[in-house]
Every structure is written in C-alpha cells, then in structure tokens.
Amino acid sequence: MAGFKTHTAVGAATGWGLSVFTYMIGWTSNLYMSIIIFFATIIGSFLPDMDSNSGLPVQIIFGIYSYFAATLSLYFLYENGANIYLMVFTPIASFTFVKYVFEPFFKKYTAHRGIFHSFPAFIIAFLATLFVANYLKLNILDKFAIALSIGLGYFSHLLLDEIYSVNFLLGKSKKRKKESIKDFIKRRFGFKRSFGTALDLGFNQKDKYPAIIAYIILVVLLYICFPLLKGIYKAL
C-alpha cells in the first residue's frame, strides 16, 4: 500500500485540480470555498486510514474530528441563540468525547484495511459529508463541492492502494508452499496479495457484520440525501 506522504501528495494534487475545476465552471461561489475544497480533499485522502491503531494519519484524523465536533456544536448553538454557558461547555464536551471516548472505542473495535477500505465506505463518506453540509448556510452547489472533495479524496486513497498492490517487477514475489489458485494467479501476473482489498464491495473480510452495517448505513443515507441529490442534479 502507499505511504502517508504519497497519499498526502496525491490528495493535495486531487484537491488542487478539483478546486480549480469547480471555481472555473462556477460550482463554487468564491475563492474561499475553493480553498476549503482543497483542504477537504486532503482530509478525505486520510479517512480510509482512520481504522489504523497508530501512526500520524489516525492522529490527524481524530484531531480534525475533535475540533470539527467542537466547531459544529458551537455553530448550531450560536445559530439557535443558546446561552453563553452552553456555548462554552458544549464544544469542550464535544471535543473531549470524540478525542478521549470515541477514538479509543473506535480503535478497539476496528481492524486496519477493513470495511473502511471498500467501495461502499467511499460512497458513505460522500453522502455523510453531504448530509452534514446540508445544515450549513451554503448554496447547494457549495454543499455538493465539499461532499465531492471528501469523496474524491477518499477514492484517491483507495485507488492508490490498489495501484501499489500491483507488482510491476514480475518475478519478485516468491512462490509460497501453500497458496490458493487465486493467490497463485495474483503472484503469477504481478498482483500482490493485497490487490483487490481496497476497492472491493466490503465482503472481503472474515467478519461480514461490518459490511452489513455499512450497507445499512449506505441505504439510510441514500434515502435521507435523495431530495438533496435531486436538487443538486437540477442545479447542475
């Protein structure tokens, strides 16, 4: 699989291309939104590694989640005219919960290169971002652009992992004493054992429950976001 620096570089390149494209064709309302799209794409390129138990990516991801939860709670409280005590306490509580409660729980019950490295996870990332963006005071194309940036960043990570799963120097992988026909074909034609595990449909795991849960979440998000998707289609 590709390393952290490679994922960051490709995420940045994808974000730059998307921010320029959306600005030139008028999907984004201003230059500030293009900057948001650029950084959102980079964040999206980190997300598949959120199930890693250690390393810089997971620290960055949950650091972003923590500050995002705090900022989002403050935003909604301010918009609804909450009192100053709630506006101070709730963001701190949100940050603490995500960083010191949710993060350890998440690490304990997830496995690296599990369901988060799959095609349905990429769609969920896009729809979940669109769902959250719908509550912000932005025009519909700005919402779509932000969701698209997270989705494309996520997809760039999965695609890069698949590219790095191809052994372009045939013959480098050693023959194993016991291997299945599938593994033999992969080795013979230059594919590493990890090939097909980043863009599969989520069922390439011993435990099928994460995939079942992911598809349930996907269906729910599709149902919730369907009116918004129709609105985006008309706006385009």
Contacts in CASP RR format, 6 or more apart in sequence:
PFRMAT RR
TARGET T0000
AUTHOR 0000-0000-0000
METHOD contacts of the structure
MODEL  1
MAGFKTHTAVGAATGWGLSVFTYMIGWTSNLYMSIIIFFATIIGSFLPDM
DSNSGLPVQIIFGIYSYFAATLSLYFLYENGANIYLMVFTPIASFTFVKY
VFEPFFKKYTAHRGIFHSFPAFIIAFLATLFVANYLKLNILDKFAIALSI
GLGYFSHLLLDEIYSVNFLLGKSKKRKKESIKDFIKRRFGFKRSFGTALD
LGFNQKDKYPAIIAYIILVVLLYICFPLLKGIYKAL
1 113 0 8 1.000
1 161 0 8 1.000
1 164 0 8 1.000
1 165 0 8 1.000
1 194 0 8 1.000
1 198 0 8 1.000
2 10 0 8 1.000
2 157 0 8 1.000
2 160 0 8 1.000
2 161 0 8 1.000
2 163 0 8 1.000
2 164 0 8 1.000
4 49 0 8 1.000
4 55 0 8 1.000
4 56 0 8 1.000
4 57 0 8 1.000
6 160 0 8 1.000
7 45 0 8 1.000
7 46 0 8 1.000
7 49 0 8 1.000
7 57 0 8 1.000
7 156 0 8 1.000
7 157 0 8 1.000
7 160 0 8 1.000
8 42 0 8 1.000
8 45 0 8 1.000
8 46 0 8 1.000
10 45 0 8 1.000
10 156 0 8 1.000
10 157 0 8 1.000
10 160 0 8 1.000
11 41 0 8 1.000
11 42 0 8 1.000
11 44 0 8 1.000
11 45 0 8 1.000
11 153 0 8 1.000
11 156 0 8 1.000
11 157 0 8 1.000
12 38 0 8 1.000
12 41 0 8 1.000
12 42 0 8 1.000
14 41 0 8 1.000
14 45 0 8 1.000
14 152 0 8 1.000
14 153 0 8 1.000
14 156 0 8 1.000
15 37 0 8 1.000
15 38 0 8 1.000
15 40 0 8 1.000
15 41 0 8 1.000
15 42 0 8 1.000
15 149 0 8 1.000
15 152 0 8 1.000
15 153 0 8 1.000
16 38 0 8 1.000
18 37 0 8 1.000
18 38 0 8 1.000
18 41 0 8 1.000
18 145 0 8 1.000
18 148 0 8 1.000
18 149 0 8 1.000
18 152 0 8 1.000
19 28 0 8 1.000
19 34 0 8 1.000
19 35 0 8 1.000
19 37 0 8 1.000
19 38 0 8 1.000
19 41 0 8 1.000
19 149 0 8 1.000
20 34 0 8 1.000
21 27 0 8 1.000
22 28 0 8 1.000
22 33 0 8 1.000
22 34 0 8 1.000
22 37 0 8 1.000
22 145 0 8 1.000
22 148 0 8 1.000
23 31 0 8 1.000
23 33 0 8 1.000
23 34 0 8 1.000
26 141 0 8 1.000
27 141 0 8 1.000
27 142 0 8 1.000
27 144 0 8 1.000
27 145 0 8 1.000
28 34 0 8 1.000
28 37 0 8 1.000
28 141 0 8 1.000
28 142 0 8 1.000
28 145 0 8 1.000
29 138 0 8 1.000
29 139 0 8 1.000
29 141 0 8 1.000
29 142 0 8 1.000
33 142 0 8 1.000
33 145 0 8 1.000
33 146 0 8 1.000
36 146 0 8 1.000
36 149 0 8 1.000
37 145 0 8 1.000
37 146 0 8 1.000
37 149 0 8 1.000
38 149 0 8 1.000
40 146 0 8 1.000
40 149 0 8 1.000
40 150 0 8 1.000
41 149 0 8 1.000
41 150 0 8 1.000
41 152 0 8 1.000
41 153 0 8 1.000
41 156 0 8 1.000
42 153 0 8 1.000
43 61 0 8 1.000
43 64 0 8 1.000
43 150 0 8 1.000
43 153 0 8 1.000
44 125 0 8 1.000
44 149 0 8 1.000
44 150 0 8 1.000
44 151 0 8 1.000
44 153 0 8 1.000
44 154 0 8 1.000
44 157 0 8 1.000
45 153 0 8 1.000
45 154 0 8 1.000
45 156 0 8 1.000
45 157 0 8 1.000
46 57 0 8 1.000
46 60 0 8 1.000
46 61 0 8 1.000
46 157 0 8 1.000
47 61 0 8 1.000
47 116 0 8 1.000
47 125 0 8 1.000
47 150 0 8 1.000
47 153 0 8 1.000
47 154 0 8 1.000
47 157 0 8 1.000
48 116 0 8 1.000
48 117 0 8 1.000
48 121 0 8 1.000
48 154 0 8 1.000
48 157 0 8 1.000
48 158 0 8 1.000
48 161 0 8 1.000
48 198 0 8 1.000
49 57 0 8 1.000
49 58 0 8 1.000
49 61 0 8 1.000
49 112 0 8 1.000
49 116 0 8 1.000
49 157 0 8 1.000
50 57 0 8 1.000
50 58 0 8 1.000
50 61 0 8 1.000
50 62 0 8 1.000
50 106 0 8 1.000
50 116 0 8 1.000
51 58 0 8 1.000
51 106 0 8 1.000
51 107 0 8 1.000
51 110 0 8 1.000
51 111 0 8 1.000
51 112 0 8 1.000
51 113 0 8 1.000
51 114 0 8 1.000
51 115 0 8 1.000
51 116 0 8 1.000
52 58 0 8 1.000
52 112 0 8 1.000
53 107 0 8 1.000
53 112 0 8 1.000
58 107 0 8 1.000
62 98 0 8 1.000
62 99 0 8 1.000
62 103 0 8 1.000
62 106 0 8 1.000
63 98 0 8 1.000
63 99 0 8 1.000
65 98 0 8 1.000
65 99 0 8 1.000
65 102 0 8 1.000
65 103 0 8 1.000
66 94 0 8 1.000
66 95 0 8 1.000
66 98 0 8 1.000
66 99 0 8 1.000
67 95 0 8 1.000
69 94 0 8 1.000
69 95 0 8 1.000
69 97 0 8 1.000
69 98 0 8 1.000
70 91 0 8 1.000
70 92 0 8 1.000
70 94 0 8 1.000
70 95 0 8 1.000
71 91 0 8 1.000
72 94 0 8 1.000
72 132 0 8 1.000
73 90 0 8 1.000
73 91 0 8 1.000
73 94 0 8 1.000
74 87 0 8 1.000
74 90 0 8 1.000
74 91 0 8 1.000
75 136 0 8 1.000
76 135 0 8 1.000
77 86 0 8 1.000
77 87 0 8 1.000
77 90 0 8 1.000
78 87 0 8 1.000
82 90 0 8 1.000
110 116 0 8 1.000
110 210 0 8 1.000
113 194 0 8 1.000
113 197 0 8 1.000
113 198 0 8 1.000
114 197 0 8 1.000
114 202 0 8 1.000
114 205 0 8 1.000
114 210 0 8 1.000
115 121 0 8 1.000
115 202 0 8 1.000
115 205 0 8 1.000
115 210 0 8 1.000
115 211 0 8 1.000
115 213 0 8 1.000
115 214 0 8 1.000
117 158 0 8 1.000
117 161 0 8 1.000
117 197 0 8 1.000
117 198 0 8 1.000
118 158 0 8 1.000
118 198 0 8 1.000
118 199 0 8 1.000
118 200 0 8 1.000
118 201 0 8 1.000
118 202 0 8 1.000
118 204 0 8 1.000
118 211 0 8 1.000
118 214 0 8 1.000
119 158 0 8 1.000
119 199 0 8 1.000
119 200 0 8 1.000
119 201 0 8 1.000
119 202 0 8 1.000
120 201 0 8 1.000
120 202 0 8 1.000
120 211 0 8 1.000
120 214 0 8 1.000
120 215 0 8 1.000
120 218 0 8 1.000
121 154 0 8 1.000
121 202 0 8 1.000
121 214 0 8 1.000
122 151 0 8 1.000
122 154 0 8 1.000
122 155 0 8 1.000
122 158 0 8 1.000
123 218 0 8 1.000
124 214 0 8 1.000
124 217 0 8 1.000
124 218 0 8 1.000
124 221 0 8 1.000
125 150 0 8 1.000
125 151 0 8 1.000
125 154 0 8 1.000
126 147 0 8 1.000
126 148 0 8 1.000
126 150 0 8 1.000
126 151 0 8 1.000
126 154 0 8 1.000
127 147 0 8 1.000
127 218 0 8 1.000
127 221 0 8 1.000
127 222 0 8 1.000
127 225 0 8 1.000
128 221 0 8 1.000
129 146 0 8 1.000
129 147 0 8 1.000
129 150 0 8 1.000
129 151 0 8 1.000
130 143 0 8 1.000
130 144 0 8 1.000
130 147 0 8 1.000
130 225 0 8 1.000
130 228 0 8 1.000
130 229 0 8 1.000
131 221 0 8 1.000
131 224 0 8 1.000
131 225 0 8 1.000
131 228 0 8 1.000
133 142 0 8 1.000
133 143 0 8 1.000
133 146 0 8 1.000
133 147 0 8 1.000
134 143 0 8 1.000
134 225 0 8 1.000
134 228 0 8 1.000
136 143 0 8 1.000
138 146 0 8 1.000
140 228 0 8 1.000
140 231 0 8 1.000
140 232 0 8 1.000
140 235 0 8 1.000
141 232 0 8 1.000
141 235 0 8 1.000
141 236 0 8 1.000
143 228 0 8 1.000
143 232 0 8 1.000
144 232 0 8 1.000
144 235 0 8 1.000
157 198 0 8 1.000
158 198 0 8 1.000
158 199 0 8 1.000
159 198 0 8 1.000
159 199 0 8 1.000
161 194 0 8 1.000
161 197 0 8 1.000
161 198 0 8 1.000
162 195 0 8 1.000
162 196 0 8 1.000
162 198 0 8 1.000
162 199 0 8 1.000
165 191 0 8 1.000
165 192 0 8 1.000
165 194 0 8 1.000
165 195 0 8 1.000
165 196 0 8 1.000
165 197 0 8 1.000
165 198 0 8 1.000
166 190 0 8 1.000
166 191 0 8 1.000
166 192 0 8 1.000
166 195 0 8 1.000
167 173 0 8 1.000
167 190 0 8 1.000
167 191 0 8 1.000
167 192 0 8 1.000
168 190 0 8 1.000
170 189 0 8 1.000
170 190 0 8 1.000
171 190 0 8 1.000
173 187 0 8 1.000
173 190 0 8 1.000
173 192 0 8 1.000
175 187 0 8 1.000
176 183 0 8 1.000
176 187 0 8 1.000
179 187 0 8 1.000
183 193 0 8 1.000
185 191 0 8 1.000
186 192 0 8 1.000
186 193 0 8 1.000
186 195 0 8 1.000
187 193 0 8 1.000
196 204 0 8 1.000
197 204 0 8 1.000
201 211 0 8 1.000
202 210 0 8 1.000
202 211 0 8 1.000
202 214 0 8 1.000
203 211 0 8 1.000
205 211 0 8 1.000
END
